[in-house]
Amino acid sequence: MDLVEVAPQAQPPVARIMDYGKFKFESIKKEKDGRRKHNVIKVKEMKLRPKIGEHDFQTKFHAVKSFLEEGDKVKLTIMFRGREMVHQDIGKKLLDRMALELKTISTVERVPLLEGRNMIMILAPAGAAAPPATPNTPAPAQPPARAQAPKS
């Protein structure tokens, strides 16, 4: 057993008799459990080119879909080179198509935006955003109001 000062700022200082080694071990264990349950959202990146083939698009699409289903955000980047900068509309259509096909499992967190020679869009998993209220859900039950007898 050890005499441990618990609150040195208090007047008078507060001390406690405890097994300090056991106390440190339990506090470290609680901290590890807290980190284990903590969900860290990662941002995965998928790079595309404007002249991508259909099969290549489908391959990238399935990879992005799996990232979103795992709960990660996805940063889609269209890289333009040389004269491709003239046809930015092709890149925007590609990103819009990806967002449209993934709209059931994702939400667009950042719309397509050109940054230098790259057009970037960020998709977040649909569970990350608050689900919209549906009109078919019942309202929470209110307790019945108590009737008061009239005063005479």
N, C-alpha and C positions, 0 to 999 in steps of 0.2 A: 504494500500500500504506500502511496505517495501523497504528500501534501502539495496540492496544486492550487496556484493562485488563479481564480476564475475571473474576477473583475478587479483589476489593479487600480482603475480610476475611481472606484467607489470609495466613500469615506465612512467607516474604515474599510480597507481592502478586504475582499471576500475570498476565502480559501476553502478548499474541499479536500476531503481524504478519499482518494480513489486509486485504482490500478491504472496508472498513466499509459502503460504499454497497450493494455486492452482498449482504453479510450481512443488512442491514436489509430489502432487497427480498425476499430468499428467506424471511425470517422472517414478513414480512407476507403473502406468498403462501401459506405453510403455514397461517397462521391463517385466511385466507379459505377455503381448501380444507376446513379443519376445520369451519367454520361452514356451509359448503355441504352437507356430508354429515350435519349434525346435523338430526334430525327433530324439529320442534316440534309438539306436539299442541295444537291449538286447541280451545276449547270454543265450539261454536255453540249458539245458543238458539232454540228454537221455542216460540212462545206460542200457546196454545189457549184456547178458552172452553168452558164446560160444555155450552152449547146449540149446539155446532158441527154443521153438516150433514154428511151422509155423503160427499158429493163433496169438501167442504172438508177433511174428515179424510183422505181418500185423497190429496189434494194435499199436505197437510202430511206425511203418512206417506212419500210418495215423496221429498220433500225431506230428511227425517230419514234415510232409507235411503241416499241419495246422500252425505250428510255422513259417515255411518258407514263407507261403502265407501271414502271418501277417507282414512279414518284419524283423523277428528276425533271428539272426544267431543261429546255432544249433551245440553243441559240443556232438559228439557221443562217448561214452566210452564203451569199452568192458572190463569187469572185469574178470581176470583169477584167479582161486583159485587152489592151490595144483598142481596136475598133469596136469591141463589144460594148464600150461605154456609150456608144451612140444608141444601142438597143437596150436601154434599161427597162423598157416595158416588158421585154421577154423575162427578165429576172423577176420583176414584180408579179407577172402572171404565174411564174413557177412557185413563188412563195405563197401567193393567194390560193393556188391549187392545193398545196401542201396543207395550208390552214383549213381549207374547205373539207378535205378528206379526213382531217383529224378533229373536226369540230365536236364530235361526240365525246372524245376523251380529253380534249384540251381547250384552253382559252388563249387568245392572243394577248400576251402581256405587253408587247411592244410591236406596233405596226411596222411594216417594212420601211426602212429609212436608209438612205444612201450616206455612207461615211467613207469618203475618199473613193477608192475603187471597189469597195465592198458594200453590198446591200444586206442589212441585218434585220432579222425578225426574231422575237423571243416568244416561245410557247411555254405555257405552264400547264401542269396537269389539271384536269377539271375539278378534282377534289380540293385543290389549293384555294380556289375561289369559293365564295359563299354560294350555295345553290339558290336559284331564284325561287321565290315563294309561288307555289302552285295554287290555283283557285279551288282545287278539289280537297285540299287539306282542311280538316275541321278546326274551328277556332278552339283555343283552350277552354276547358269547362270553367264556368264561373260558379262560385258557391251561391246557393239560392239566397235571395234577400229575405231577411226576417221581417215578417209583418208585425207592426206594433199595434197594440190595442188602442182604440181612441180614448183620450182622457175625458172623463166626465166630471 
